[in-house]
């Protein structure tokens, strides 16, 4: 009987892992949530569960909600501490982030309240009806709809420039990131203004590095040396403007506020101070919307 139940559970494991990973942004925590779901299944009479898939999804969502609430409380208790990222030498996990979740999305989801995140992920990603989400977050159906709507607005953000202009600037940022990831000095020079200025919080720099660097050659040379950071970078909307987030393992390390002029980057600032990062408004979905004006 136990083997039969295990087989039924295994049939849903991949789906449960997908839900938990999007909820938590951590492969290890997602696996723990799935395992806790299995343990809870073992404590009930599975024959009395009408819809096992829905029951399992509800349980794993509640487990994730508890983890998110604990995480949020912990961060409020240690307000100046940024969460540790997974080790940089985990290419499989980094590939999973890039292909299925996206570092930028995880960063933005991390700004939501636990209830907002659960409502948004379940409804907008997994098409779970609001009347089924409401008991999970402990709210009415109407309130749950508002939670998801509020989360959706935060994720998509509000751009301060026309869409066509943002699309143009996005192409410049993507060209910069492609050159940075490849360590391509000439391609970096092509996308940087000759008089480009790079400013950075000291926390983002190696010891002794200047907080300001001027000139395309100097900035490109520095960027080539920091190619590893570019592997963890994705475009994002930073305070309503084109920018970049650097998020190893989906955990925000830096945010770049970028200024584009004449199809080149004329300046950018690397923000790494935790208090400054917390004050930023980060969003991502505007990039998807801009595909229509490419």
C-alpha positions, -999 to 999 in steps of 0.1 A, spaced: 0 0 0 28 24 9 46 16 -24 14 24 -43 10 57 -25 47 65 -32 42 58 -69 11 81 -70 31 109 -53 61 105 -76 38 111 -105 32 146 -92 67 153 -79 79 173 -109 48 196 -108 52 201 -70 88 210 -75 80 235 -101 54 252 -79 78 252 -49 108 265 -69 88 294 -83 74 302 -49 107 300 -30 134 307 -56 156 280 -41 162 245 -54 171 232 -20 141 248 -2 119 236 -30 130 200 -25 125 204 13 89 216 7 82 187 -16 95 163 10 74 179 37 44 175 14 51 138 11 53 134 49 20 151 53 4 129 27 17 99 47 -3 111 77 -37 112 60 -59 86 44 -51 92 8 -82 72 -3 -103 100 11 -86 126 -11 -109 132 -41 -84 151 -62 -48 142 -52 -31 167 -76 -51 196 -61 -45 184 -26 -8 181 -31 -6 215 -47 -25 230 -18 -2 214 8 30 224 -10 17 259 -13 10 261 24 44 248 32 60 274 9 38 302 25 52 292 59 87 293 46 82 327 30 67 341 62 96 328 82 121 342 57 104 377 58 104 378 96 141 368 96 150 395 72 131 421 92 151 410 123 184 413 103 175 443 82 210 450 68 216 414 58 212 402 23 204 365 17 233 343 7 233 331 -28 241 296 -39 277 288 -48 288 303 -81 301 269 -92 266 254 -96 260 256 -134 230 233 -133 211 256 -109 221 287 -128 209 272 -161 176 263 -144 172 299 -133 180 313 -168 158 288 -187 127 283 -165 124 309 -138 147 339 -145 169 357 -120 151 390 -125 117 374 -119 129 358 -87 144 392 -75 110 409 -82 90 381 -65 112 386 -35 98 421 -30 62 408 -27 46 399 6 43 361 11 5 362 4 10 383 -27 37 359 -40 16 328 -34 -15 343 -50 4 356 -80 24 325 -86 -5 301 -83 -29 321 -104 -7 337 -130 18 309 -135 -2 278 -127 -38 290 -135 -52 280 -101 -86 295 -95 -88 322 -69 -114 303 -49 -89 275 -44 -61 300 -35 -81 318 -9 -80 291 17 -43 287 13 -35 324 21 -64 326 46 -83 354 27 -116 358 10 -117 351 -28 -122 388 -34 -92 398 -13 -71 371 -29 -79 386 -63 -67 419 -50 -35 403 -37 -27 389 -71 -36 421 -89 -13 441 -65 15 416 -71 10 417 -109 13 455 -108 45 453 -88 60 427 -111 52 446 -143 60 480 -129 54 514 -144 79 527 -170 87 564 -170 96 564 -207 75 556 -238 75 519 -248 94 525 -281 122 544 -263 124 516 -237 126 490 -264 155 509 -280 173 512 -247 167 476 -240 186 466 -272 216 486 -260 215 470 -225 212 435 -240 242 442 -263 262 454 -233 253 422 -214 262 399 -243 295 416 -247 302 415 -210 293 378 -207 317 370 -236 344 392 -224 344 409 -258 364 441 -254 356 454 -289 319 448 -286 319 466 -253 336 496 -269 309 496 -296 281 499 -270 298 523 -246 300 561 -252 336 572 -255 330 594 -223 310 568 -204 311 571 -166 308 541 -142 300 548 -106 296 522 -79 290 517 -42 322 506 -25 304 473 -15 303 463 -52 340 468 -58 371 448 -51 393 464 -24 411 495 -37 390 498 -68 379 534 -76 342 543 -71 342 561 -104 358 552 -137 356 573 -169 362 565 -205 351 536 -227 385 519 -227 388 519 -189 352 508 -183 354 480 -209 387 468 -194 371 466 -160 340 449 -174 361 422 -190 377 415 -157 343 411 -141 328 387 -166 316 364 -139 292 390 -126 277 393 -161 268 356 -161 243 364 -133 229 395 -148 195 402 -165 178 433 -178 152 448 -155 133 480 -149 150 499 -121 129 527 -107 109 528 -139 140 530 -162 161 506 -181 186 488 -159 202 455 -149 200 432 -119 229 409 -109 215 380 -90 235 348 -85 211 320 -77 183 345 -80 195 365 -49 199 402 -56 236 413 -52 237 445 -73 214 466 -94 226 488 -122 209 520 -131 218 527 -168 216 559 -188 215 555 -226 220 582 -252 224 579 -290 222 541 -288 252 539 -264 255 536 -227 267 570 -214 267 562 -177 257 535 -152 257 532 -115 262 499 -96 240 499 -65 251 474 -38 244 491 -5 216 471 12 197 502 23 198 516 -13 187 483 -28 157 481 -5 145 515 -17 146 506 -54 115 496 -73 123 466 -95 101 451 -122 105 429 -153 74 423 -174 77 455 -194 104 437 -214 79 411 -225 54 438 -235 81 455 -255 85 425 -278 55 439 -297 74 470 -307 107 454 -317 
